[in-house]
Amino acid sequence: MAQASEGEATIWLVVHGLAVLAPAGIWVLFLIQWMVMGEVDGLTGLLGIFAATLLAVGALVMPLEEVKWGCLFLLYATIAVFVPMQEAVRKRGLARIDFEQMESCYDRLRERPQDSYAVFKLAELLIDRGFPSLGLGLMLARLEGEQSSLYEPEFRRVRVLQSQGIRAAAGELICPQCRNQGHRRTAICARCGAPLYLLLARAPVVSAMGGGRTVRFVMLGIVAALGIPLIAMLEVPPAIRAVLAVALMSLGAIAVMKALREVGA
């Protein structure tokens, strides 16, 4: 019986160890990848790896059962933030490819403002990036006065977009760089020469690149969550412990909401 009990204990330790190391390993792999890609700065990445290590050690050897299981829960709970963040990083990587193609289109347009390939390629990229009205406007501006037989695929593309209820953007467009007002069908700012549509399409993605902030919010939530069971050990009046616990829970909730908002930006 004693040998059986020792065997069961050994199996339990192995299973528990694997259950702890699996999410900690995911933490480390994600953070290293984001550091390489520049989504997370080196200091934040190292702090995140250190936090994952502390959680893993706490889940394995912490004498307080509440803290031990709390560490294990946090390791798995934070994956709920890291997984969608990984998807956001993937989408931003694809967006960078589109922006490189836009830059290539602008290189051609600076040499030949009426370059048909560059105009239509830029229009399609705008449509893919969520600016269909601007893309359609560029297409119509380039096709104006042209024979449909010469640009049959492009005219067909315009008809498809219009059948989907998309209308070409009208009015003036403000240059994000010099604040000059220009026509929405102009690809290059007349005053400063800025690539208007490249700046407009890139702005939402650049503002959403908050990988470092997301990791910091996650770590703040971890600190708040781990502090709650430790409050119970303080030799202070119950009312003070309750206030501290509520404060930490509020801090943790705010940090988690901030992290989720950064991921969904």
Residue pairs with C-beta under 8 A, 6 or more apart in sequence:
16 60
17 60
19 72
20 56
20 59
20 60
20 72
20 75
21 56
23 75
23 76
23 78
23 79
24 52
24 53
24 55
24 56
24 75
26 79
26 82
27 48
27 49
27 51
27 52
27 75
27 78
27 79
27 82
28 49
28 52
30 82
30 85
30 86
31 40
31 45
31 48
31 49
31 52
31 215
32 45
32 49
33 86
33 89
34 40
34 45
34 89
34 211
34 215
35 41
35 42
35 45
37 89
37 93
39 89
39 92
39 209
39 211
39 212
40 48
40 211
40 212
40 215
41 212
44 212
44 215
44 216
45 215
47 215
47 216
47 219
48 215
48 218
48 219
51 219
51 222
52 75
55 71
55 72
55 74
55 75
55 222
56 71
56 75
58 67
58 68
58 70
58 71
58 226
59 68
59 69
59 71
59 72
59 75
60 68
61 68
62 68
62 71
64 229
66 229
66 232
67 226
67 229
67 230
70 225
70 226
70 228
70 229
71 226
74 222
74 225
74 226
78 218
78 221
78 222
81 214
81 218
81 256
81 259
81 260
81 263
82 218
84 263
84 264
85 211
85 214
85 262
85 263
88 208
88 263
88 264
89 211
92 205
92 208
92 209
95 129
95 202
95 205
98 125
98 128
98 129
98 201
99 198
99 201
99 202
99 205
101 121
101 125
102 122
102 125
102 195
102 197
102 198
102 201
103 195
103 198
105 118
105 119
105 121
105 122
105 125
106 118
106 122
106 187
106 188
106 195
106 198
108 115
108 117
108 118
109 115
109 118
109 119
109 122
109 187
109 188
110 188
110 193
112 118
113 188
114 142
116 142
116 151
119 138
119 139
119 141
119 142
119 187
120 138
120 139
120 142
120 154
122 135
122 138
122 187
122 197
123 134
123 135
123 136
123 138
123 139
123 142
124 135
125 135
125 201
126 132
126 134
126 135
126 138
126 197
126 201
127 135
127 136
127 161
129 201
130 201
131 197
131 200
131 201
132 161
132 166
133 166
133 167
133 168
133 169
134 169
134 184
134 197
134 200
135 161
136 158
136 161
136 162
136 166
136 167
136 168
136 169
137 168
137 169
137 170
137 184
137 185
138 185
138 187
138 197
139 154
139 157
139 158
139 161
140 158
140 168
140 185
141 185
142 154
143 151
143 154
143 155
143 158
148 155
168 185
169 184
169 185
170 184
171 184
172 181
172 182
172 183
172 184
173 181
173 182
173 183
173 184
173 186
173 196
174 180
174 181
174 182
175 181
175 182
175 189
175 191
175 192
175 194
175 196
175 199
176 194
176 196
176 199
176 200
176 203
177 189
177 192
177 194
177 199
178 189
178 191
178 192
178 194
180 189
180 190
180 191
180 192
182 189
182 190
182 191
182 196
186 196
187 195
187 196
187 197
188 194
188 195
188 196
189 196
207 265
208 262
208 265
210 262
210 265
213 258
213 262
214 259
214 262
214 263
217 255
217 256
217 258
217 259
217 262
218 255
218 256
218 259
220 251
220 252
220 255
221 251
221 252
221 255
221 256
221 259
224 248
224 249
224 251
224 252
224 255
225 248
225 252
227 244
227 248
228 245
228 248
228 249
228 252
231 241
231 244
231 245
231 248
232 241
234 240
234 241
234 244
